[in-house]
Amino acid sequence: MKSLKKSFLFFYFYYLCQTGCFVNSVNAQQAIDSTWYYYDLITEPKNNDDLVSGYLFFNNHKENSLYRKDTIAAIYDLRMIIIGQYKLALPYDSEASVVEALNLIDHLELDDSSIIADKIGLYNSLGRIYRSLNDYDKAIEIYDTALIIAQEISDSMTLYNNKATIYRDQGRFQLAREKFEYVYINRLKFDTNKMIAKALDNLGSVQGKLGEPKGLTNMLNALEIRKEEQDYQSFYISYKHLTEYYRDRDNFKTARYYARLGYEATSIYRQPYKMEAIANLLLLEDNPLNKEYIKLNDSLTEARLSNDKKFSSAKYNLTKEQGRTIESELAREKEKSKRLQAQAGIGLIIILGLFTYLYLKAKYKKNTLMEVYNTETRISKKVHDEVANDVFHVMNRLERGAEANEAIVDTLEGIYNKTRDISRENNSIEVSEKFEELLRDLLLSYSSPTVNIITRNISKIEWDAISDIRKMTIYRVLQELMTNMKKHSEASLVVLSFLKAKNKVEIGYTDNGIGLNTLKFSGLQNAENRILSINGTINFETELEKGFKVKIKV
């Protein structure tokens, strides 16, 4: 009812604005007040006259809405008509109005949240109608249909509560208990004290039927909450459940006490609840005529409903020509649900496939990088073990021979030094531990009396948190930059700064050398390729006679 009132507040304000039903704010307020007056007559009637007045107002309003082809307005009017008809004990008229409203919704061809809420409200009303007619299977079917499309948890809890109420009517108390407990747990998370009390009272009523001691405690606690909240309209339901609890245990004195309280509470209710309260009192009297009277009255009521059904079906001709049957509506909703589930499944498969592709791609890239480093290490070892050692052996033989040519020995020594340098630049490096110390040693090895190397904030980087591949890349790139500096820059000062920015390491290199007029040195190209291979960035800034700068981010 709360969500219905909120919908009406929005709709009628919008309706009055769009249709020009008022010229100024005074007329607007009068129109809104008039609408709310009849809304209150339907939702909180003091007697049947209130219901009739409210019904006539919204029925006329519906006809005007249909004449203006304002389908949404007609749907809201019908929802109020349905409530009025139900409270006037006209279940089949109310059923016909539900079908009419559902047909109007189907012709809207909309699927937004407000339309879905209207649909759920109509299904809920239809379920209540079938319950009042003791057509429990039909009512359960309707509630299941509504649950398929329910999006708000409050709607779902109302539907589950109504299903549980039917299970209780059928005597399926264990199933009713499970549903009521589920509703109560969820009501505690987000709902008002009034709704929590309703859920707790319902749960206690079936716990009492099952002989659970806490059933009575829960019903009494629910009654106390209702008193604190001054929820007078709910007192009768609490007293009714307590009456049943003590009557089931043959404690007729206490049962009569609560039955009298229940009857007194019906002073604010419409006629059917008052009749039910009187019947509860009569059942507790030790008079066989009372029970016989109640039995006959129930039989007559059932017969009247059966006749009304025949008359109503003929009157409204609820056939396929007027709209879908409820069975076809259920089938449509189930088919829609299956289609949505299939789409969700396909989407999930696509997402999983994408993640798998990206994972395999990253794994392949990592394996490729490792293979590159392993290849470099093998080449380095082979150069050192085979080429450098053979050159050194030839040098020793020439030095021992008298015929040794000093120029040849010098040339071979130069070849040996180059081979040793190549091996050192590509040999295996253990970067897992003490990387900061390893990096400092590398940089200082390029220092000399003519070249001063300064590092900043190298110790502020958490090197242990960086992967071995990234550390290996940093080491090799800095090694190539330093080698380039030694061979080409003629620098006397080199500054390297380190910075941790989020998950990246930023490294700045600056020297005061002669700069470069081209970057096409193999070492710098190798450095750029290494950085790009791990999704990093490297930028060079250089001009002749203005030094050399590099910015790295990995």
Backbone torsions as a table, in degrees:
resi	resn	phi	psi	omega
1	MET	NA	-35.4	179.2
2	LYS	-61.5	-46.2	179.9
3	SER	-68.9	-32.6	178.3
4	LEU	-65.5	-42.4	-179.8
5	LYS	-64.9	-40.4	177.7
6	LYS	-62.3	-42.1	178.8
7	SER	-63.3	-41.6	-179.6
8	PHE	-65.8	-39.3	179.9
9	LEU	-59.5	-46.2	179.2
10	PHE	-66.7	-46.6	-173.0
11	PHE	-64.3	-48.4	-174.1
12	TYR	-70.3	-32.7	174.2
13	PHE	-64.1	-45.2	178.1
14	TYR	-63.0	-43.3	-177.5
15	TYR	-60.8	-46.0	-178.6
16	LEU	-64.3	-35.9	178.6
17	CYS	-68.0	-44.5	-173.3
18	GLN	-74.7	-33.0	-174.5
19	THR	-94.9	-2.0	177.1
20	GLY	67.6	35.4	-178.6
21	CYS	-75.3	-5.6	176.1
22	PHE	-143.5	154.0	-178.0
23	VAL	-102.6	-33.1	-179.9
24	ASN	-136.0	178.4	-175.2
25	SER	-65.0	-29.2	178.9
26	VAL	-66.2	-47.6	177.8
27	ASN	-62.1	-37.9	179.6
28	ALA	-61.8	-46.7	-178.6
29	GLN	-64.8	-38.4	178.9
30	GLN	-64.0	-40.9	-179.9
31	ALA	-66.1	-42.7	179.5
32	ILE	-65.3	-44.1	179.9
33	ASP	-60.6	-39.5	179.5
34	SER	-63.4	-44.1	179.7
35	THR	-62.6	-44.7	-179.6
36	TRP	-67.4	-30.1	177.8
37	TYR	-59.0	-47.6	-179.1
38	TYR	-74.8	-29.6	174.1
39	TYR	-59.8	-45.2	179.7
40	ASP	-66.2	-33.4	177.7
41	LEU	-62.8	-35.0	179.7
42	ILE	-77.5	-46.5	-172.4
43	THR	-81.8	-29.9	-179.5
44	GLU	-135.0	65.6	-176.4
45	PRO	-74.4	147.8	173.8
46	LYS	-92.2	-22.9	178.8
47	ASN	-160.9	-179.9	-178.3
48	ASN	-68.2	-27.1	178.2
49	ASP	-62.4	-38.6	177.1
50	ASP	-60.7	-43.1	-179.3
51	LEU	-64.3	-41.6	-179.9
52	VAL	-64.3	-43.5	179.5
53	SER	-62.3	-44.3	178.4
54	GLY	-64.0	-41.3	179.3
55	TYR	-60.7	-46.4	-178.4
56	LEU	-63.1	-39.9	179.8
57	PHE	-62.0	-50.5	-176.0
58	PHE	-73.9	-26.6	175.8
59	ASN	-67.6	-42.5	176.6
60	ASN	-65.2	-40.5	180.0
61	HIS	-63.8	-38.0	178.4
62	LYS	-62.8	-45.0	-180.0
63	GLU	-60.4	-42.6	178.1
64	ASN	-64.2	-38.7	-179.9
65	SER	-64.2	-43.1	179.1
66	LEU	-66.5	-35.5	178.5
67	TYR	-64.8	-37.7	178.4
68	ARG	-81.6	-0.9	-176.8
69	LYS	60.5	33.1	176.4
70	ASP	-95.8	86.1	-172.6
71	THR	-65.3	-40.9	-178.1
72	ILE	-61.5	-43.3	177.7
73	ALA	-61.1	-41.6	-179.8
74	ALA	-63.1	-36.7	179.1
75	ILE	-64.4	-44.5	177.9
76	TYR	-63.3	-40.6	177.2
77	ASP	-60.8	-43.6	-179.6
78	LEU	-63.3	-36.4	178.7
79	ARG	-61.9	-38.5	176.6
80	MET	-69.8	-38.7	178.1
81	ILE	-61.6	-42.0	-179.2
82	ILE	-60.2	-44.1	179.1
83	ILE	-62.3	-44.9	179.8
84	GLY	-62.9	-44.0	179.7
85	GLN	-63.4	-40.3	179.7
86	TYR	-63.5	-44.3	-179.3
87	LYS	-70.6	-22.7	175.5
88	LEU	-84.4	8.6	-179.4
89	ALA	61.5	43.5	175.6
90	LEU	-119.3	69.2	-171.4
91	PRO	-62.7	-36.0	-176.2
92	TYR	-77.0	-33.3	172.4
93	ASP	-63.9	-41.8	179.0
94	SER	-63.4	-39.7	177.8
95	GLU	-61.7	-42.7	-179.6
96	ALA	-64.3	-37.2	178.5
97	SER	-67.2	-35.7	176.4
98	VAL	-62.4	-46.7	-179.9
99	VAL	-61.1	-40.9	178.1
100	GLU	-61.1	-44.3	-179.5
101	ALA	-66.2	-39.5	178.3
102	LEU	-64.0	-38.3	177.6
103	ASN	-64.3	-38.5	178.0
104	LEU	-64.5	-40.9	179.0
105	ILE	-63.2	-42.2	-179.2
106	ASP	-61.0	-33.4	-178.9
107	HIS	-79.7	-10.0	178.1
108	LEU	-73.1	-29.1	-178.3
109	GLU	56.6	38.0	176.2
110	LEU	-117.4	156.9	-178.5
111	ASP	-141.4	31.4	-179.5
112	ASP	-82.5	175.8	-172.2
113	SER	-64.8	-35.4	-178.7
114	SER	-67.3	-39.4	178.8
115	ILE	-67.5	-40.2	177.7
116	ILE	-61.9	-40.7	178.4
117	ALA	-62.7	-41.0	177.1
118	ASP	-62.3	-41.9	-178.4
119	LYS	-63.2	-44.3	178.7
120	ILE	-62.4	-41.5	178.0
121	GLY	-60.7	-39.6	179.2
122	LEU	-68.5	-43.1	177.1
123	TYR	-61.5	-39.3	-179.9
124	ASN	-63.5	-42.7	176.9
125	SER	-62.3	-40.6	-179.4
126	LEU	-66.1	-38.8	176.8
127	GLY	-61.9	-41.1	178.3
128	ARG	-63.9	-38.5	179.4
129	ILE	-62.2	-48.4	-179.2
130	TYR	-64.8	-33.0	176.4
131	ARG	-65.0	-41.8	179.5
132	SER	-64.2	-24.1	178.1
133	LEU	-92.2	6.0	-178.2
134	ASN	63.3	20.6	175.7
135	ASP	-93.1	74.5	-169.5
136	TYR	-67.8	-40.5	-179.5
137	ASP	-62.0	-40.1	179.4
138	LYS	-66.4	-40.1	179.7
139	ALA	-63.6	-44.8	178.4
140	ILE	-60.4	-41.1	179.8
141	GLU	-61.1	-41.7	179.7
142	ILE	-65.8	-44.4	179.7
143	TYR	-63.3	-37.6	177.3
144	ASP	-64.4	-37.6	176.5
145	THR	-61.2	-44.1	-179.9
146	ALA	-66.1	-37.2	-179.2
147	LEU	-64.8	-28.1	179.7
148	ILE	-62.4	-36.5	-175.0
149	ILE	-104.0	-4.1	-177.9
150	ALA	-63.4	132.8	179.5
151	GLN	-112.1	-32.5	-179.3
152	GLU	-91.6	140.3	-178.7
153	ILE	-65.2	-32.3	179.1
154	SER	-62.6	-39.7	177.1
155	ASP	-64.3	-43.7	-179.1
156	SER	-61.7	-42.2	-178.7
157	MET	-64.6	-38.8	177.6
158	THR	-62.4	-42.7	-179.3
159	LEU	-67.7	-42.5	177.0
160	TYR	-63.5	-38.8	178.0
161	ASN	-61.6	-43.7	-178.8
162	ASN	-67.6	-35.6	175.0
163	LYS	-63.5	-43.6	-179.7
164	ALA	-62.5	-36.4	178.6
165	THR	-62.2	-38.0	177.5
166	ILE	-67.3	-42.2	177.3
167	TYR	-59.2	-37.3	178.1
168	ARG	-66.5	-41.7	178.2
169	ASP	-61.1	-34.8	-178.5
170	GLN	-80.5	-6.0	-177.0
171	GLY	81.5	12.3	178.2
172	ARG	-91.4	70.5	-167.7
173	PHE	-69.3	-34.6	-179.1
174	GLN	-65.0	-43.6	178.8
175	LEU	-66.3	-40.1	177.5
176	ALA	-62.3	-40.6	-179.7
177	ARG	-60.7	-44.4	-179.4
178	GLU	-59.6	-43.7	-178.5
179	LYS	-69.3	-44.1	-179.5
180	PHE	-63.7	-38.2	179.2
181	GLU	-65.8	-40.4	177.2
182	TYR	-61.1	-43.1	179.0
183	VAL	-64.7	-44.8	-178.1
184	TYR	-61.6	-44.1	-179.7
185	ILE	-61.0	-41.3	-179.4
186	ASN	-75.0	-33.7	176.5
187	ARG	-62.0	-37.1	-179.8
188	LEU	-60.5	-28.8	-174.2
189	LYS	-77.3	-32.5	-169.1
190	PHE	-142.0	-6.3	-168.3
191	ASP	-104.6	176.4	-178.7
192	THR	-78.5	165.5	178.9
193	ASN	-62.7	-33.8	179.0
194	LYS	-62.3	-45.1	179.9
195	MET	-70.3	-35.7	176.8
196	ILE	-63.2	-42.7	178.9
197	ALA	-62.6	-40.4	178.7
198	LYS	-61.2	-46.3	-179.8
199	ALA	-64.6	-40.6	-178.7
200	LEU	-67.3	-39.7	178.9
201	ASP	-65.2	-43.5	178.1
202	ASN	-62.3	-44.0	178.3
203	LEU	-60.9	-45.3	179.8
204	GLY	-62.4	-35.1	-177.8
205	SER	-63.7	-41.5	-179.8
206	VAL	-80.4	-27.9	173.4
207	GLN	-63.2	-37.8	176.1
208	GLY	-63.9	-39.9	177.2
209	LYS	-62.7	-31.8	-179.2
210	LEU	-87.9	0.6	177.7
211	GLY	78.8	19.4	179.0
212	GLU	-84.0	127.5	-176.2
213	PRO	-58.0	-35.6	-176.9
214	LYS	-72.6	-5.1	178.0
215	GLY	-62.0	-46.8	179.1
216	LEU	-63.1	-42.9	179.5
217	THR	-59.4	-43.3	-179.2
218	ASN	-66.3	-39.7	178.6
219	MET	-65.6	-41.7	179.2
220	LEU	-67.5	-38.2	177.2
221	ASN	-64.5	-39.9	178.5
222	ALA	-63.4	-39.9	178.7
223	LEU	-63.1	-40.3	178.6
224	GLU	-63.7	-41.2	177.7
225	ILE	-62.7	-41.5	179.8
226	ARG	-64.3	-35.8	176.9
227	LYS	-68.3	-42.0	178.7
228	GLU	-63.6	-37.1	-179.6
229	GLU	-84.5	-3.3	-177.1
230	GLN	54.3	41.4	-179.9
231	ASP	-87.9	71.7	-171.7
232	TYR	-60.8	-33.5	-176.6
233	GLN	-68.3	-16.2	-179.5
234	SER	-97.6	-5.0	-178.7
235	PHE	-59.3	-42.3	-175.5
236	TYR	-59.5	-41.2	-178.3
237	ILE	-62.5	-42.6	177.6
238	SER	-61.8	-46.2	-178.6
239	TYR	-65.6	-35.8	178.3
240	LYS	-62.2	-46.4	-179.1
241	HIS	-66.3	-38.4	178.1
242	LEU	-67.8	-36.0	176.2
243	THR	-61.1	-47.2	179.6
244	GLU	-62.1	-40.6	-178.4
245	TYR	-58.3	-49.0	-177.0
246	TYR	-76.9	-30.6	176.7
247	ARG	-65.8	-38.7	177.9
248	ASP	-62.7	-23.8	-178.5
249	ARG	-103.4	14.3	178.3
250	ASP	59.1	23.4	174.9
251	ASN	-94.2	76.9	-170.5
252	PHE	-71.5	-27.0	179.0
253	LYS	-63.3	-50.5	179.1
254	THR	-69.7	-35.2	178.1
255	ALA	-61.7	-42.2	178.8
256	ARG	-65.0	-35.0	179.4
257	TYR	-60.5	-48.0	-179.7
258	TYR	-73.7	-30.4	177.6
259	ALA	-65.2	-39.6	177.3
260	ARG	-65.4	-42.0	176.6
261	LEU	-61.5	-37.1	178.4
262	GLY	-64.7	-41.7	179.2
263	TYR	-63.8	-42.8	179.0
264	GLU	-63.3	-33.4	-179.0
265	ALA	-70.7	-19.5	-177.4
266	THR	-78.3	3.7	178.5
267	SER	-62.7	-22.3	179.0
268	ILE	-101.3	5.8	-176.5
269	TYR	-103.6	164.7	173.5
270	ARG	-77.4	175.4	-169.7
271	GLN	-57.7	-44.8	-175.3
272	PRO	-56.9	-40.9	179.4
273	TYR	-65.7	-36.4	179.5
274	LYS	-65.9	-40.3	177.0
275	MET	-62.7	-40.0	178.5
276	GLU	-64.6	-39.4	179.0
277	ALA	-64.8	-40.1	177.7
278	ILE	-64.8	-41.4	178.9
279	ALA	-61.5	-38.7	178.2
280	ASN	-62.7	-38.4	177.9
281	LEU	-68.2	-41.9	-178.9
282	LEU	-64.7	-36.9	179.9
283	LEU	-63.4	-24.9	-177.3
284	LEU	-89.2	-7.1	177.1
285	GLU	-85.0	141.2	-177.7
286	ASP	-82.7	67.6	-178.0
287	ASN	-142.2	114.0	-177.5
288	PRO	-60.3	-27.7	-179.2
289	LEU	-66.4	-33.8	178.7
290	ASN	-61.1	-47.7	-179.0
291	LYS	-64.8	-37.9	179.6
292	GLU	-67.3	-39.3	178.9
293	TYR	-61.1	-45.7	-179.1
294	ILE	-63.3	-41.1	179.4
295	LYS	-63.1	-44.6	179.2
296	LEU	-65.0	-39.4	179.8
297	ASN	-63.2	-40.8	177.8
298	ASP	-63.5	-40.3	179.4
299	SER	-63.9	-43.5	179.5
300	LEU	-64.9	-39.1	179.1
301	THR	-63.6	-42.4	179.8
302	GLU	-65.0	-39.9	178.8
303	ALA	-65.7	-40.1	179.2
304	ARG	-63.2	-41.6	178.7
305	LEU	-63.2	-38.2	179.4
306	SER	-64.3	-42.4	178.6
307	ASN	-67.2	-40.1	178.2
308	ASP	-60.3	-37.5	-179.0
309	LYS	-63.2	-44.7	179.6
310	LYS	-62.1	-43.9	-178.7
311	PHE	-66.3	-43.3	-177.5
312	SER	-65.6	-40.2	180.0
313	SER	-62.9	-39.7	178.7
314	ALA	-70.3	-37.9	-176.3
315	LYS	-67.5	-45.8	-174.3
316	TYR	-96.9	-12.4	176.4
317	ASN	47.3	61.3	-175.5
318	LEU	-76.7	77.4	-178.6
319	THR	-117.5	-177.0	-179.7
320	LYS	-66.7	-23.7	178.4
321	GLU	-66.2	-28.7	-179.8
322	GLN	-93.5	-19.7	-178.0
323	GLY	163.8	169.8	179.4
324	ARG	-65.1	151.3	169.5
325	THR	-77.1	164.1	-179.9
326	ILE	-64.1	-32.3	179.4
327	GLU	-63.6	-43.3	-179.7
328	SER	-68.1	-33.4	177.5
329	GLU	-64.4	-42.5	178.0
330	LEU	-61.8	-43.6	179.9
331	ALA	-62.8	-39.0	180.0
332	ARG	-65.2	-42.7	179.9
333	GLU	-66.3	-38.7	178.5
334	LYS	-65.6	-40.1	178.7
335	GLU	-64.5	-40.2	177.5
336	LYS	-63.1	-41.1	179.0
337	SER	-63.2	-42.2	178.3
338	LYS	-62.9	-39.5	179.9
339	ARG	-64.8	-42.2	177.7
340	LEU	-64.5	-39.4	178.8
341	GLN	-64.4	-39.4	178.8
342	ALA	-64.7	-42.2	178.3
343	GLN	-63.3	-40.8	178.2
344	ALA	-64.2	-38.7	178.7
345	GLY	-64.2	-42.5	178.4
346	ILE	-63.8	-43.2	178.1
347	GLY	-60.1	-41.2	179.6
348	LEU	-64.6	-40.6	178.8
349	ILE	-62.7	-42.1	179.2
350	ILE	-62.3	-43.5	-179.6
351	ILE	-64.3	-44.4	179.0
352	LEU	-63.4	-39.7	178.4
353	GLY	-62.8	-40.8	179.2
354	LEU	-64.3	-45.7	178.6
355	PHE	-62.2	-40.1	179.1
356	THR	-63.4	-42.5	178.9
357	TYR	-61.4	-47.2	-179.1
358	LEU	-64.0	-38.9	179.2
359	TYR	-64.3	-46.4	-179.5
360	LEU	-65.8	-35.7	178.5
361	LYS	-64.7	-44.2	178.9
362	ALA	-65.2	-40.1	179.2
363	LYS	-64.9	-41.4	179.1
364	TYR	-63.7	-40.9	-180.0
365	LYS	-64.1	-42.3	179.3
366	LYS	-63.2	-44.4	179.3
367	ASN	-63.3	-37.7	178.8
368	THR	-64.2	-42.9	178.3
369	LEU	-61.5	-44.0	179.3
370	MET	-62.4	-37.9	179.3
371	GLU	-65.5	-37.4	177.3
372	VAL	-61.8	-46.7	-179.2
373	TYR	-66.0	-39.2	178.3
374	ASN	-64.7	-38.5	178.3
375	THR	-64.5	-43.6	177.5
376	GLU	-58.8	-42.2	-179.5
377	THR	-64.0	-41.5	179.8
378	ARG	-65.5	-41.2	179.0
379	ILE	-63.9	-43.0	179.6
380	SER	-59.1	-45.0	-178.9
381	LYS	-65.4	-39.6	-178.2
382	LYS	-67.3	-41.1	178.0
383	VAL	-61.8	-43.1	-177.7
384	HIS	-70.3	-48.1	-173.3
385	ASP	-72.6	-33.6	-173.6
386	GLU	-104.2	-56.8	-174.5
387	VAL	-72.9	-54.0	-175.6
388	ALA	-62.8	-42.2	-179.0
389	ASN	-65.9	-38.7	178.3
390	ASP	-65.9	-40.7	178.3
391	VAL	-63.0	-42.6	-179.7
392	PHE	-63.6	-38.1	179.2
393	HIS	-64.3	-42.6	178.6
394	VAL	-63.2	-40.9	179.3
395	MET	-60.1	-42.4	-179.5
396	ASN	-63.8	-41.7	-179.2
397	ARG	-65.8	-40.2	179.4
398	LEU	-67.2	-38.1	-179.6
399	GLU	-65.9	-31.0	-179.4
400	ARG	-79.3	-23.6	-176.8
401	GLY	-83.8	143.6	-179.1
402	ALA	-67.9	-29.4	-176.5
403	GLU	-82.4	3.8	-175.3
404	ALA	-59.0	130.2	177.4
405	ASN	-91.4	120.9	-175.3
406	GLU	-60.5	-35.9	179.8
407	ALA	-65.7	-38.8	178.4
408	ILE	-65.6	-41.6	179.5
409	VAL	-61.5	-41.7	179.1
410	ASP	-63.8	-40.2	178.7
411	THR	-63.4	-44.8	178.9
412	LEU	-63.3	-36.2	179.3
413	GLU	-65.5	-37.5	176.1
414	GLY	-64.2	-41.9	177.3
415	ILE	-62.0	-41.1	-179.7
416	TYR	-62.9	-43.8	-179.8
417	ASN	-63.2	-41.6	178.6
418	LYS	-63.3	-42.4	179.6
419	THR	-62.8	-42.7	179.3
420	ARG	-63.3	-40.6	179.1
421	ASP	-63.7	-43.5	177.9
422	ILE	-59.4	-42.9	179.8
423	SER	-63.7	-42.7	-178.4
424	ARG	-66.0	-38.4	-178.4
425	GLU	-68.6	-22.2	-175.3
426	ASN	-120.4	10.6	-177.6
427	ASN	-75.9	169.9	-178.3
428	SER	-68.8	139.5	-178.7
429	ILE	-125.6	134.5	176.1
430	GLU	-94.1	103.9	-174.1
431	VAL	-104.8	-0.1	-174.7
432	SER	-65.9	-38.1	-176.0
433	GLU	-126.9	150.2	175.8
434	LYS	53.0	45.1	-177.6
435	PHE	-68.4	-37.4	179.3
436	GLU	-58.6	-44.1	179.1
437	GLU	-64.5	-40.2	178.9
438	LEU	-62.8	-41.3	-178.6
439	LEU	-69.0	-40.8	177.1
440	ARG	-60.6	-43.7	179.9
441	ASP	-60.8	-40.7	178.9
442	LEU	-60.2	-50.1	-176.3
443	LEU	-65.9	-41.3	-179.6
444	LEU	-68.7	-24.0	179.3
445	SER	-66.1	-18.4	178.6
446	TYR	-95.5	-2.8	178.1
447	SER	-76.3	148.6	-179.9
448	SER	-154.2	175.1	178.3
449	PRO	-59.0	-22.9	-178.5
450	THR	-103.1	-8.9	-178.7
451	VAL	-126.4	118.7	179.2
452	ASN	-104.3	124.9	-177.8
453	ILE	-113.3	124.8	-178.2
454	ILE	-117.8	135.1	175.5
455	THR	-117.8	144.3	179.4
456	ARG	-126.3	132.2	172.4
457	ASN	60.8	22.3	178.7
458	ILE	-65.0	-29.6	-178.3
459	SER	-81.0	-9.9	-179.5
460	LYS	-85.7	-5.3	178.2
461	ILE	-87.8	132.5	177.0
462	GLU	-82.7	83.7	-174.4
463	TRP	-64.4	-29.5	-179.5
464	ASP	-65.9	-22.6	-179.1
465	ALA	-86.1	-2.1	-177.5
466	ILE	-101.3	139.6	-176.8
467	SER	-64.8	155.8	-178.8
468	ASP	-62.2	-37.0	-179.1
469	ILE	-64.2	-43.1	178.7
470	ARG	-65.4	-40.4	179.0
471	LYS	-66.2	-40.8	178.1
472	MET	-60.9	-42.1	179.4
473	THR	-63.8	-45.6	178.8
474	ILE	-58.0	-45.4	-178.9
475	TYR	-60.0	-49.7	-176.8
476	ARG	-65.2	-40.5	-178.3
477	VAL	-66.3	-44.7	178.2
478	LEU	-64.6	-36.1	177.5
479	GLN	-61.4	-42.7	-179.7
480	GLU	-69.6	-36.9	176.8
481	LEU	-64.4	-41.7	-179.5
482	MET	-68.4	-38.3	177.5
483	THR	-64.3	-41.4	177.2
484	ASN	-61.2	-42.0	178.2
485	MET	-60.7	-45.4	-175.9
486	LYS	-65.4	-37.4	-175.0
487	LYS	-83.5	-34.8	-166.2
488	HIS	-122.7	-28.4	-164.3
489	SER	-81.8	-28.4	-173.5
490	GLU	59.1	30.5	-178.8
491	ALA	-76.9	149.9	173.6
492	SER	-109.8	-12.2	-179.4
493	LEU	-140.9	129.5	176.5
494	VAL	-127.2	130.5	178.7
495	VAL	-121.3	127.4	176.2
496	LEU	-119.8	122.5	179.2
497	SER	-115.1	144.0	-176.9
498	PHE	-123.2	139.2	-179.6
499	LEU	-146.0	137.1	175.8
500	LYS	-100.6	114.9	178.9
501	ALA	-119.9	107.1	-175.2
502	LYS	56.2	-119.1	-178.7
503	ASN	-100.2	13.0	-177.3
504	LYS	-112.5	152.5	171.4
505	VAL	-109.1	125.2	179.0
506	GLU	-107.8	130.0	-178.3
507	ILE	-124.8	128.4	176.5
508	GLY	-112.6	130.8	178.5
509	TYR	-117.9	131.6	177.6
510	THR	-141.2	134.0	170.8
511	ASP	-133.9	164.8	-177.6
512	ASN	-105.6	32.1	-177.5
513	GLY	-78.3	-165.6	-174.8
514	ILE	-80.2	-6.3	-179.3
515	GLY	75.7	-176.1	-177.6
516	LEU	-133.0	148.3	172.3
517	ASN	-100.3	-2.0	176.1
518	THR	-154.9	150.5	179.4
519	LEU	-102.4	10.6	-174.5
520	LYS	-84.2	53.2	169.0
521	PHE	-101.7	137.5	-174.5
522	SER	-57.7	-36.0	-179.1
523	GLY	-63.2	-43.1	179.2
524	LEU	-68.9	-37.3	176.0
525	GLN	-64.5	-40.3	176.7
526	ASN	-62.3	-40.7	179.7
527	ALA	-61.9	-44.1	179.8
528	GLU	-63.9	-42.6	179.2
529	ASN	-63.4	-39.6	-179.7
530	ARG	-64.2	-44.5	-178.9
531	ILE	-64.4	-44.6	-179.7
532	LEU	-64.3	-29.9	-178.0
533	SER	-66.3	-22.0	178.1
534	ILE	-111.2	25.2	176.9
535	ASN	62.3	31.2	175.1
536	GLY	-97.9	-176.9	177.5
537	THR	-131.0	148.0	176.4
538	ILE	-142.7	130.6	-179.0
539	ASN	-126.4	134.5	179.9
540	PHE	-108.0	139.0	174.0
541	GLU	-130.7	117.2	-177.2
542	THR	-156.0	146.3	171.4
543	GLU	-144.9	150.7	179.5
544	LEU	-59.1	134.3	178.7
545	GLU	67.0	12.0	-179.7
546	LYS	-125.2	21.0	175.9
547	GLY	79.6	-171.8	-173.2
548	PHE	-141.1	130.5	179.5
549	LYS	-128.4	142.7	177.8
550	VAL	-136.3	135.7	174.5
551	LYS	-119.9	124.4	-176.4
552	ILE	-120.9	139.0	174.8
553	LYS	-136.7	119.5	-179.5
554	VAL	-134.4	NA	NA
